[in-house]
Amino acid sequence: MARSRVPRFFVTGTDTGVGKTQVSCALLSLMRDVVDLIQAFALPVVLVARAGLGTLNHVALSLEALASRKVSVRAVVLSRGVPGSDLAERDNRRYLEARHGVQVLGPVPHVEDAKKRRLAFRRALAPLVPERARAR
C-alpha cells in the first residue's frame, strides 16, 4: 500500500496539557504528558487555541513548553468557543504571528453542528495541506 501524501500533524489545544506540567493522559501504556505523546509520534503540532481574551498567555506557555522539548509547531489555529468575537480577538492573530513567528490560522467560527464544525476546521487547515492532497 502506498504511503499517503497527505501531511500528518498532531493537533492539540492549549487546554490539553502541553503547557501544563501536571496534566496527564493515559494514551500510552504508562501515564505520560501530552507532550511525551507528541514526541513519540514525531509529528509537527498544530496548536488549537481559543480566539479571544486569554489566549496570548495560553499560546505563549504552550509554545515555550513545546520548544523546550524540541517539538516543531506547524501552526496555531484560533477557534471561537462561543458565537461572536471580542475586542482581543482582533489583535491576537497579528500579535502571535509577530511575537512568536508562527503561522496563525482562523479564527474558526463557533458552530454547534458537528459536521459543520469539522468543515470549518478543514477550511482553516487548508493552507497546511498541499493542493494535490485536498483534491482527494
Residue pairs with C-beta under 8 A, 6 or more apart in sequence:
5 130
5 132
5 133
6 129
6 133
6 136
7 128
7 129
7 130
7 133
8 43
9 43
9 44
9 45
9 46
9 74
9 128
10 37
10 38
10 41
10 43
10 44
10 45
10 46
11 45
11 46
11 48
12 18
12 34
12 38
12 45
12 46
12 47
12 48
13 47
13 48
13 49
14 47
14 48
14 49
14 50
14 55
14 58
14 59
14 61
14 62
15 58
16 23
16 25
16 34
17 23
17 24
17 25
17 33
17 34
17 35
18 33
18 34
18 35
18 38
18 45
18 47
18 62
18 65
18 66
19 58
19 61
19 62
19 64
19 65
21 33
23 33
23 34
24 31
24 32
24 33
25 31
25 32
25 33
25 34
25 37
27 37
28 36
28 37
28 40
35 65
35 66
35 69
35 71
38 45
38 66
38 69
38 71
39 69
39 71
44 71
44 72
44 73
44 74
45 66
45 71
45 72
45 73
45 74
46 73
46 74
46 75
46 76
46 77
46 125
46 128
47 59
47 62
47 63
47 66
47 73
47 75
47 76
47 77
48 76
48 77
48 79
49 55
49 58
49 59
49 62
49 76
49 77
49 78
49 79
50 58
50 78
50 79
50 80
50 81
51 78
51 79
51 80
51 81
51 85
51 89
51 92
51 106
51 107
51 108
52 80
52 81
52 85
52 86
52 88
52 89
52 92
53 86
53 88
53 89
54 88
55 78
55 88
55 92
55 96
56 88
56 92
56 95
56 96
59 76
59 96
59 100
60 99
60 100
63 73
63 76
63 100
63 102
66 73
67 73
73 102
74 103
74 128
75 102
75 103
75 104
75 105
75 127
75 128
76 96
76 100
76 102
76 103
76 104
76 105
77 104
77 105
77 106
77 108
77 121
77 124
77 125
78 89
78 92
78 93
78 104
78 105
78 106
78 107
78 108
79 106
79 107
79 108
79 121
79 124
80 89
80 107
80 108
80 109
80 110
81 110
82 110
83 110
84 110
85 107
89 107
92 104
93 104
93 106
93 107
96 102
96 104
97 103
97 104
103 127
105 124
105 125
105 127
105 128
106 124
108 117
108 120
108 121
108 123
108 124
109 120
111 117
111 120
126 134
